[in-house]
Amino acid sequence: MAKQNEDEAGTLGQAAAAERFLEDPPWYARFAPKMLWKQCRLLVRMVGDYFSGDYT
């Protein structure tokens, strides 16, 4: 029974930590989606240029 209480306390602690992270994420978590979007846009432009014959 004590083990179950410890597990529940650990789960509540993890949930609280996740909530704090989502309220104010660190800089790398805020900028990662922007950089990923930039890289995907660049890849799409390069593939489009390749198929249009700009790299021949």
ChimeraX attribute file (.defattr): number of C-alpha atoms within 10 A of each C-alpha:
attribute: neighborCount
match mode: 1-to-1
recipient: residues
	/A:1	5
	/A:2	7
	/A:3	8
	/A:4	9
	/A:5	10
	/A:6	11
	/A:7	11
	/A:8	12
	/A:9	12
	/A:10	12
	/A:11	12
	/A:12	12
	/A:13	12
	/A:14	12
	/A:15	12
	/A:16	12
	/A:17	12
	/A:18	12
	/A:19	12
	/A:20	11
	/A:21	12
	/A:22	11
	/A:23	9
	/A:24	10
	/A:25	13
	/A:26	10
	/A:27	8
	/A:28	8
	/A:29	12
	/A:30	11
	/A:31	11
	/A:32	11
	/A:33	11
	/A:34	11
	/A:35	11
	/A:36	11
	/A:37	11
	/A:38	12
	/A:39	12
	/A:40	12
	/A:41	12
	/A:42	12
	/A:43	12
	/A:44	12
	/A:45	12
	/A:46	14
	/A:47	14
	/A:48	12
	/A:49	13
	/A:50	12
	/A:51	11
	/A:52	10
	/A:53	9
	/A:54	10
	/A:55	9
	/A:56	7
